[in-house]
Amino acid sequence: MNAMIPLIVIIPIIAALLLNLFGKNNKTIKVIAFIVGIILPILTLITGYGLHYFGGHQPLSLSNISGLPSYISSTGLYNLHPAITYNFTSLSKVFIFMMGIVVFLSIFAYLNSEKRASGPFLFLVFMGTASVSAMMMSDDLFNMYVFFEIAALIQTGIIIASKAEDNYETALKYMIIGSIGGPILLLGIAILLAIAGSVNITDIVNIVNTSLIRSPQTRPIVLFSFGLIFFGWLYASGFPPFHVIKSSIYSKAEPYAASVLQGMSLLTLVAFAVVMFRIFGKLNLFKGAVLLISIMAMVLGVSMAVMQTDFRRMIAYLSVGELGFVGLGFGLGTRFSITAGLFQGINELIVTALLFIGLGAVVYLTNTSNTRRLGGLISKNESMAIMVLLGGFAMAGVPPFNGFRSKFMIIEAALNSGFPEISVIAILVSIATFFVFVKAFYSIYLKPQPTDLEFVHETIPRSMVFAVAVLLIICIVLGLYPGLVTNPIAELIGGLL
């Protein structure tokens, strides 16, 4: 067992509790948040791949126990996982590491732009980080559900902690929808437990794919379970029909909080998508449903973004549309397509955080995100404006940035799978994304400055500039050297297939 694996979850939880405990001591919570923010990505990077069995209860087949009776050693009990298991793979390492980078940069920008840090807000950020990290590593469906619910509550709390107008209303709506999506997901998991006798994902995969999915009696039950879990996945990810409320959540959060929120949604999407692919990947219904909903997300996301005059809501809708590219990879169902989709997920995590923080500087200066009331802001900080523009290019898939690499791979995967029409849709959505962003960039930075535009602050905090610069460098590096991410992911996906 690898004892360092659970620390990836335990350390942010302990940090969250300390931040809540010392919430009134501004200097203390800033120091704790900064130190733990640095530790998390480093810890993820140095932790080796492996398994961790909580309580030390590993399967009997791995325990080297001799003399077991045949009614145990010759049945499924011999390989059954009796404890919660965390599986730290190349996939979880890449996503948790990138999430750690986003969390650190978001916290860094927050601590230096706010005179007084909020202990409860930082508590929510670290608890959310712990939750999605646990979901990425957990090989236990019920354990994933527990952290799924924690993450949903954390997102609601972050919205309540923001200063945006109508934030309480948005949080309440999300909680009401969550009161439906969460129990439906739990019901799907309960059905799998009833028919498979375990909530361990590896055990469920073995049982479902070897017998249950082939039996006329149990196949409908498996399909029903898939439908319930799929619905919960749509809610957590922000896919249609939940794209509107998820976009509202992003737009109502502070910029540094929105970057963390979209990262939480993305890691939840990836964690449950991998689980569904492992369990239900042999069902044609799985691939068809994921393809359909992904295309809907892409088209609706960019279509809704075109109509927005609030740039935070525009970025929120574009981010939902970009998630559709991730779903396409799983829907096409090949090793190359899934690798491309997961690579797109990494790029989406980095690029969207860049745009939320970069354009958040506009809100910091003017206290507005309405593009009709903005203009001429390039004069305030040309370097920031250029970096935001390049970030928009990365989201739209312009070379040589990372978004181009992943989207080109998805287009190629669709062609190789015999779906040229999906490739055409992906290209058109990318072109539309480019024009939507360029239009917004002109309205914010290039058009003449309105005479009634008032500035709350005169300069952008250096921490924001630094955070955006680091994220842009990552975009360029992954665009030039995509193998840093795609090679380890491809090896893991090959094992799943």
C-alpha positions as semicolon CSV with decimal commas, in nm:
position;residue;x (nm);y (nm);z (nm)
1;M;0,000;0,000;0,000
2;N;0,103;0,360;-0,059
3;A;0,052;0,558;0,262
4;M;0,098;0,894;0,085
5;I;-0,216;0,853;-0,127
6;P;-0,473;0,941;0,144
7;L;-0,268;1,249;0,240
8;I;-0,383;1,409;-0,086
9;V;-0,731;1,417;0,069
10;I;-0,644;1,445;0,438
11;I;-0,414;1,750;0,418
12;P;-0,667;1,987;0,253
13;I;-0,935;1,870;0,499
14;I;-0,707;1,946;0,796
15;A;-0,618;2,281;0,636
16;A;-0,988;2,359;0,592
17;L;-1,058;2,288;0,959
18;L;-0,766;2,505;1,071
19;L;-0,876;2,790;0,845
20;N;-1,224;2,774;0,993
21;L;-1,081;2,761;1,345
22;F;-0,857;3,066;1,298
23;G;-1,103;3,247;1,072
24;K;-1,075;3,576;1,263
25;N;-0,695;3,590;1,248
26;N;-0,624;3,738;0,905
27;K;-0,248;3,682;0,902
28;T;-0,270;3,323;1,027
29;I;-0,523;3,208;0,769
30;K;-0,329;3,376;0,488
31;V;-0,012;3,190;0,590
32;I;-0,193;2,855;0,625
33;A;-0,372;2,892;0,292
34;F;-0,055;2,992;0,109
35;I;0,158;2,708;0,251
36;V;-0,103;2,437;0,196
37;G;-0,172;2,576;-0,153
38;I;0,193;2,515;-0,240
39;I;0,208;2,174;-0,071
40;L;-0,090;2,018;-0,253
41;P;0,046;2,012;-0,612
42;I;0,393;1,913;-0,487
43;L;0,248;1,626;-0,281
44;T;0,050;1,504;-0,581
45;L;0,358;1,518;-0,801
46;I;0,586;1,319;-0,569
47;T;0,328;1,056;-0,471
48;G;0,387;0,727;-0,650
49;Y;0,122;0,527;-0,831
50;G;-0,048;0,252;-0,638
51;L;-0,339;0,141;-0,421
52;H;-0,437;0,222;-0,065
53;Y;-0,673;-0,006;0,125
54;F;-0,829;0,177;0,420
55;G;-0,788;-0,029;0,735
56;G;-0,539;-0,250;0,552
57;H;-0,819;-0,478;0,433
58;Q;-0,702;-0,588;0,090
59;P;-0,860;-0,869;-0,115
60;L;-0,785;-1,223;0,004
61;S;-0,616;-1,292;-0,329
62;L;-0,347;-1,040;-0,234
63;S;-0,314;-1,143;0,131
64;N;-0,104;-1,459;0,079
65;I;-0,323;-1,655;0,319
66;S;-0,282;-2,030;0,274
67;G;-0,526;-2,304;0,359
68;L;-0,845;-2,122;0,265
69;P;-1,141;-2,353;0,194
70;S;-1,242;-2,401;-0,168
71;Y;-1,582;-2,235;-0,121
72;I;-1,386;-1,911;-0,068
73;S;-1,082;-1,947;-0,294
74;S;-1,287;-2,069;-0,590
75;T;-1,556;-1,801;-0,575
76;G;-1,581;-1,427;-0,620
77;L;-1,519;-1,377;-0,247
78;Y;-1,151;-1,447;-0,308
79;N;-1,111;-1,131;-0,519
80;L;-1,369;-0,914;-0,342
81;H;-1,252;-0,575;-0,211
82;P;-1,376;-0,554;0,151
83;A;-1,255;-0,198;0,221
84;I;-1,264;0,144;0,060
85;T;-0,984;0,149;-0,195
86;Y;-0,804;0,448;-0,346
87;N;-0,634;0,391;-0,680
88;F;-0,375;0,657;-0,764
89;T;-0,307;0,636;-1,138
90;S;-0,148;0,855;-1,402
91;L;-0,493;0,996;-1,481
92;S;-0,570;1,098;-1,124
93;K;-0,218;1,237;-1,081
94;V;-0,245;1,464;-1,387
95;F;-0,590;1,599;-1,300
96;I;-0,530;1,644;-0,927
97;F;-0,194;1,809;-0,995
98;M;-0,346;2,056;-1,243
99;M;-0,634;2,120;-1,002
100;G;-0,375;2,190;-0,733
101;I;-0,205;2,445;-0,958
102;V;-0,538;2,619;-1,027
103;V;-0,629;2,621;-0,657
104;F;-0,291;2,764;-0,557
105;L;-0,300;3,039;-0,819
106;S;-0,661;3,124;-0,734
107;I;-0,578;3,145;-0,363
108;F;-0,266;3,348;-0,438
109;A;-0,467;3,597;-0,644
110;Y;-0,734;3,611;-0,375
111;L;-0,497;3,667;-0,081
112;N;-0,323;3,956;-0,254
113;S;-0,632;4,128;-0,392
114;E;-0,836;4,121;-0,071
115;K;-0,722;4,312;0,237
116;R;-0,891;4,067;0,470
117;A;-0,913;3,699;0,383
118;S;-1,223;3,497;0,467
119;G;-1,160;3,183;0,671
120;P;-1,495;3,025;0,576
121;F;-1,432;3,090;0,206
122;L;-1,087;2,930;0,217
123;F;-1,239;2,644;0,419
124;L;-1,481;2,581;0,132
125;V;-1,206;2,594;-0,130
126;F;-0,989;2,333;0,044
127;M;-1,283;2,108;0,128
128;G;-1,390;2,122;-0,235
129;T;-1,037;2,035;-0,345
130;A;-1,031;1,737;-0,108
131;S;-1,371;1,620;-0,236
132;V;-1,286;1,614;-0,605
133;S;-0,944;1,461;-0,533
134;A;-1,115;1,178;-0,346
135;M;-1,357;1,123;-0,634
136;M;-1,068;1,100;-0,881
137;M;-0,893;0,831;-0,673
138;S;-1,177;0,636;-0,516
139;D;-1,253;0,283;-0,637
140;D;-1,569;0,279;-0,426
141;L;-1,896;0,412;-0,570
142;F;-2,056;0,502;-0,238
143;N;-1,741;0,684;-0,125
144;M;-1,756;0,879;-0,451
145;Y;-2,119;0,965;-0,383
146;V;-2,038;1,097;-0,035
147;F;-1,775;1,333;-0,173
148;F;-2,006;1,416;-0,464
149;E;-2,261;1,551;-0,215
150;I;-1,993;1,734;-0,017
151;A;-1,871;1,899;-0,337
152;A;-2,225;2,005;-0,426
153;L;-2,270;2,168;-0,083
154;I;-1,929;2,334;-0,113
155;Q;-2,024;2,489;-0,447
156;T;-2,343;2,623;-0,293
157;G;-2,147;2,768;-0,002
158;I;-1,898;2,941;-0,231
159;I;-2,184;3,113;-0,413
160;I;-2,337;3,226;-0,086
161;A;-1,998;3,364;0,021
162;S;-1,971;3,578;-0,293
163;K;-2,083;3,940;-0,317
164;A;-2,268;3,904;-0,647
165;E;-2,626;4,017;-0,694
166;D;-2,888;3,740;-0,658
167;N;-2,625;3,497;-0,527
168;Y;-2,863;3,360;-0,261
169;E;-3,128;3,290;-0,522
170;T;-2,879;3,108;-0,745
171;A;-2,750;2,902;-0,451
172;L;-3,105;2,806;-0,351
173;K;-3,189;2,697;-0,706
174;Y;-2,877;2,483;-0,721
175;M;-2,961;2,322;-0,387
176;I;-3,316;2,244;-0,501
177;I;-3,191;2,081;-0,820
178;G;-2,926;1,898;-0,619
179;S;-3,196;1,757;-0,392
180;I;-3,320;1,575;-0,703
181;G;-2,994;1,493;-0,882
182;G;-2,813;1,357;-0,577
183;P;-3,077;1,105;-0,462
184;I;-3,125;0,982;-0,820
185;L;-2,752;0,914;-0,842
186;L;-2,764;0,734;-0,508
187;L;-3,056;0,520;-0,626
188;G;-2,854;0,412;-0,931
189;I;-2,563;0,315;-0,705
190;A;-2,800;0,126;-0,473
191;I;-2,933;-0,077;-0,766
192;L;-2,578;-0,171;-0,866
193;L;-2,512;-0,276;-0,506
194;A;-2,827;-0,489;-0,508
195;I;-2,741;-0,677;-0,827
196;A;-2,361;-0,691;-0,789
197;G;-2,330;-0,726;-0,411
198;S;-2,057;-0,466;-0,384
199;V;-1,995;-0,093;-0,420
200;N;-1,631;-0,144;-0,517
201;I;-1,602;-0,031;-0,877
202;T;-1,356;-0,302;-0,982
203;D;-1,584;-0,571;-0,837
204;I;-1,889;-0,419;-1,008
205;V;-1,707;-0,403;-1,344
206;N;-1,610;-0,770;-1,323
207;I;-1,960;-0,884;-1,225
208;V;-2,154;-0,663;-1,467
209;N;-1,939;-0,733;-1,772
210;T;-1,905;-1,107;-1,716
211;S;-2,265;-1,198;-1,637
212;L;-2,522;-0,929;-1,558
213;I;-2,500;-0,737;-1,885
214;R;-2,547;-1,058;-2,085
215;S;-2,843;-1,195;-1,893
216;P;-3,191;-1,107;-2,029
217;Q;-3,319;-1,091;-1,671
218;T;-3,060;-0,848;-1,532
219;R;-2,974;-0,643;-1,841
220;P;-3,280;-0,410;-1,805
221;I;-3,185;-0,348;-1,443
222;V;-2,831;-0,256;-1,550
223;L;-2,974;-0,017;-1,810
224;F;-3,202;0,141;-1,551
225;S;-2,909;0,188;-1,313
226;F;-2,710;0,350;-1,595
227;G;-2,995;0,594;-1,663
228;L;-3,005;0,705;-1,300
229;I;-2,630;0,747;-1,266
230;F;-2,617;0,923;-1,602
231;F;-2,877;1,175;-1,480
232;G;-2,672;1,248;-1,168
233;W;-2,363;1,291;-1,387
234;L;-2,541;1,548;-1,602
235;Y;-2,634;1,747;-1,291
236;A;-2,283;1,743;-1,146
237;S;-2,110;1,826;-1,475
238;G;-2,340;2,102;-1,593
239;F;-2,448;1,928;-1,912
240;P;-2,795;2,004;-2,054
241;P;-3,052;2,044;-1,908
242;F;-2,845;2,175;-1,615
243;H;-2,621;2,406;-1,820
244;V;-2,814;2,720;-1,726
245;I;-2,789;2,678;-1,349
246;K;-2,426;2,568;-1,367
247;S;-2,339;2,875;-1,577
248;S;-2,523;3,093;-1,326
249;I;-2,309;2,950;-1,046
250;Y;-1,987;3,039;-1,228
251;S;-2,105;3,390;-1,307
252;K;-2,220;3,461;-0,950
253;A;-1,889;3,361;-0,793
254;E;-1,586;3,581;-0,745
255;P;-1,331;3,532;-1,029
256;Y;-1,085;3,333;-0,818
257;A;-1,374;3,126;-0,685
258;A;-1,519;3,064;-1,033
259;S;-1,188;2,914;-1,146
260;V;-1,206;2,666;-0,857
261;L;-1,576;2,590;-0,915
262;Q;-1,527;2,501;-1,280
263;G;-1,233;2,281;-1,181
264;M;-1,452;2,097;-0,931
265;S;-1,721;2,040;-1,195
266;L;-1,463;1,919;-1,445
267;L;-1,299;1,668;-1,211
268;T;-1,643;1,539;-1,109
269;L;-1,730;1,497;-1,476
270;V;-1,409;1,306;-1,549
271;A;-1,427;1,086;-1,237
272;F;-1,783;0,966;-1,304
273;A;-1,728;0,946;-1,682
274;V;-1,440;0,702;-1,627
275;V;-1,651;0,498;-1,384
276;M;-1,948;0,485;-1,621
277;F;-1,721;0,387;-1,908
278;R;-1,572;0,105;-1,703
279;I;-1,910;-0,030;-1,593
280;F;-2,139;0,052;-1,887
281;G;-1,890;0,106;-2,171
282;K;-2,001;-0,209;-2,355
283;L;-2,356;-0,077;-2,384
284;N;-2,432;0,094;-2,714
285;L;-2,675;0,311;-2,522
286;F;-2,387;0,455;-2,320
287;K;-2,196;0,578;-2,623
288;G;-2,506;0,712;-2,797
289;A;-2,632;0,899;-2,490
290;V;-2,292;1,055;-2,417
291;L;-2,245;1,161;-2,780
292;L;-2,590;1,318;-2,796
293;I;-2,560;1,512;-2,472
294;S;-2,205;1,625;-2,556
295;I;-2,311;1,768;-2,892
296;M;-2,605;1,942;-2,724
297;A;-2,369;2,095;-2,467
298;M;-2,132;2,220;-2,738
299;V;-2,406;2,380;-2,947
300;L;-2,610;2,522;-2,658
301;G;-2,300;2,650;-2,479
302;V;-2,173;2,861;-2,767
303;S;-2,527;2,964;-2,869
304;M;-2,605;3,096;-2,522
305;A;-2,264;3,265;-2,500
306;V;-2,336;3,468;-2,815
307;M;-2,634;3,636;-2,648
308;Q;-2,456;3,741;-2,328
309;T;-2,357;4,096;-2,242
310;D;-2,209;3,987;-1,909
311;F;-1,863;3,849;-1,987
312;R;-1,856;3,628;-1,677
313;R;-2,173;3,457;-1,792
314;M;-2,029;3,437;-2,143
315;I;-1,719;3,253;-2,019
316;A;-1,943;3,031;-1,806
317;Y;-2,148;2,921;-2,108
318;L;-1,837;2,873;-2,320
319;S;-1,687;2,653;-2,048
320;V;-2,002;2,437;-2,047
321;G;-1,976;2,407;-2,425
322;E;-1,610;2,309;-2,399
323;L;-1,706;2,024;-2,166
324;G;-1,892;1,876;-2,461
325;F;-1,558;1,807;-2,628
326;V;-1,458;1,603;-2,323
327;G;-1,779;1,403;-2,351
328;L;-1,719;1,337;-2,721
329;G;-1,405;1,145;-2,633
330;F;-1,599;0,903;-2,411
331;G;-1,889;0,883;-2,655
332;L;-1,667;0,777;-2,944
333;G;-1,524;0,513;-2,712
334;T;-1,179;0,450;-2,863
335;R;-0,845;0,471;-2,687
336;F;-0,742;0,768;-2,898
337;S;-1,073;0,953;-2,854
338;I;-1,084;0,908;-2,475
339;T;-0,723;1,025;-2,449
340;A;-0,816;1,329;-2,659
341;G;-1,122;1,398;-2,445
342;L;-0,926;1,378;-2,122
343;F;-0,655;1,600;-2,268
344;Q;-0,928;1,848;-2,356
345;G;-1,042;1,827;-1,994
346;I;-0,695;1,926;-1,870
347;N;-0,685;2,213;-2,118
348;E;-1,033;2,327;-2,020
349;L;-0,930;2,331;-1,654
350;I;-0,630;2,555;-1,726
351;V;-0,779;2,783;-1,992
352;T;-1,106;2,856;-1,814
353;A;-0,921;2,938;-1,492
354;L;-0,701;3,176;-1,692
355;L;-1,003;3,355;-1,837
356;F;-1,195;3,376;-1,510
357;I;-0,896;3,524;-1,327
358;G;-0,783;3,740;-1,621
359;L;-1,124;3,889;-1,687
360;G;-1,178;3,903;-1,312
361;A;-0,920;4,181;-1,316
362;V;-1,175;4,385;-1,512
363;V;-1,429;4,339;-1,233
364;Y;-1,159;4,434;-0,982
365;L;-1,096;4,760;-1,168
366;T;-1,452;4,860;-1,254
367;N;-1,684;4,650;-1,036
368;T;-1,886;4,555;-1,345
369;S;-1,887;4,271;-1,597
370;N;-2,135;4,430;-1,837
371;T;-1,958;4,468;-2,174
372;R;-2,191;4,755;-2,272
373;R;-2,050;4,966;-1,989
374;L;-1,685;4,880;-2,057
375;G;-1,420;4,982;-2,308
376;G;-1,063;5,102;-2,349
377;L;-0,926;4,889;-2,065
378;I;-0,620;4,783;-2,261
379;S;-0,460;5,107;-2,143
380;K;-0,477;4,987;-1,781
381;N;-0,253;4,685;-1,836
382;E;-0,154;4,585;-2,188
383;S;0,023;4,266;-2,083
384;M;-0,287;4,138;-1,902
385;A;-0,507;4,219;-2,202
386;I;-0,274;4,031;-2,436
387;M;-0,260;3,728;-2,207
388;V;-0,641;3,719;-2,183
389;L;-0,661;3,739;-2,563
390;L;-0,417;3,449;-2,598
391;G;-0,619;3,254;-2,341
392;G;-0,929;3,307;-2,555
393;F;-0,735;3,178;-2,855
394;A;-0,642;2,867;-2,656
395;M;-1,008;2,804;-2,570
396;A;-1,111;2,845;-2,934
397;G;-0,844;2,599;-3,048
398;V;-0,601;2,832;-3,222
399;P;-0,249;2,690;-3,272
400;P;0,001;2,655;-3,114
401;F;-0,194;2,645;-2,786
402;N;-0,309;2,337;-2,598
403;G;-0,672;2,376;-2,702
404;F;-0,575;2,331;-3,065
405;R;-0,396;2,004;-2,991
406;S;-0,683;1,843;-2,799
407;K;-0,956;1,961;-3,034
408;F;-0,761;1,846;-3,338
409;M;-0,722;1,505;-3,175
410;I;-1,099;1,488;-3,109
411;I;-1,176;1,585;-3,469
412;E;-0,932;1,319;-3,590
413;A;-1,085;1,060;-3,357
414;A;-1,435;1,136;-3,490
415;L;-1,315;1,092;-3,849
416;N;-1,141;0,765;-3,762
417;S;-1,459;0,639;-3,595
418;G;-1,670;0,713;-3,903
419;F;-1,846;1,029;-3,776
420;P;-1,738;1,312;-4,010
421;E;-2,048;1,510;-3,915
422;I;-1,924;1,528;-3,553
423;S;-1,594;1,664;-3,681
424;V;-1,779;1,933;-3,873
425;I;-1,981;2,029;-3,564
426;A;-1,662;2,048;-3,354
427;I;-1,496;2,276;-3,610
428;L;-1,799;2,505;-3,634
429;V;-1,829;2,531;-3,254
430;S;-1,460;2,621;-3,229
431;I;-1,498;2,891;-3,495
432;A;-1,805;3,030;-3,318
433;T;-1,614;3,030;-2,987
434;F;-1,338;3,233;-3,152
435;F;-1,577;3,499;-3,279
436;V;-1,769;3,518;-2,950
437;F;-1,450;3,578;-2,758
438;V;-1,303;3,828;-3,004
439;K;-1,627;4,028;-2,990
440;A;-1,615;4,036;-2,610
441;F;-1,246;4,127;-2,611
442;Y;-1,314;4,423;-2,839
443;S;-1,600;4,543;-2,618
444;I;-1,389;4,524;-2,302
445;Y;-1,046;4,637;-2,415
446;L;-1,050;4,804;-2,758
447;K;-1,365;5,009;-2,809
448;P;-1,361;5,370;-2,685
449;Q;-1,394;5,400;-2,309
450;P;-1,738;5,522;-2,198
451;T;-1,734;5,861;-2,030
452;D;-1,937;5,736;-1,734
453;L;-1,709;5,439;-1,659
454;E;-1,584;5,462;-1,302
455;F;-1,285;5,278;-1,159
456;V;-1,288;5,124;-0,813
457;H;-0,914;5,052;-0,834
458;E;-0,652;5,205;-1,060
459;T;-0,415;4,909;-1,097
460;I;-0,444;4,532;-1,128
461;P;-0,283;4,329;-0,845
462;R;0,043;4,169;-0,950
463;S;-0,080;3,840;-0,810
464;M;-0,354;3,829;-1,075
465;V;-0,101;3,905;-1,350
466;F;0,128;3,634;-1,215
467;A;-0,151;3,375;-1,197
468;V;-0,263;3,443;-1,554
469;A;0,099;3,436;-1,680
470;V;0,163;3,096;-1,521
471;L;-0,157;2,950;-1,666
472;L;-0,071;3,089;-2,010
473;I;0,275;2,931;-1,993
474;I;0,112;2,595;-1,916
475;C;-0,116;2,641;-2,219
476;I;0,183;2,702;-2,443
477;V;0,389;2,415;-2,298
478;L;0,105;2,164;-2,338
479;G;0,044;2,295;-2,689
480;L;0,406;2,235;-2,786
481;Y;0,456;1,915;-2,585
482;P;0,117;1,740;-2,555
483;G;0,286;1,408;-2,485
484;L;0,352;1,525;-2,129
485;V;-0,016;1,458;-2,064
486;T;-0,136;1,232;-2,345
487;N;0,127;0,957;-2,311
488;P;0,054;0,859;-1,948
489;I;-0,321;0,894;-2,004
490;A;-0,312;0,677;-2,320
491;E;-0,132;0,398;-2,131
492;L;-0,400;0,396;-1,862
493;I;-0,689;0,404;-2,110
494;G;-0,531;0,115;-2,299
495;G;-0,558;-0,089;-1,981
496;L;-0,927;-0,001;-1,938
497;L;-1,007;-0,111;-2,291
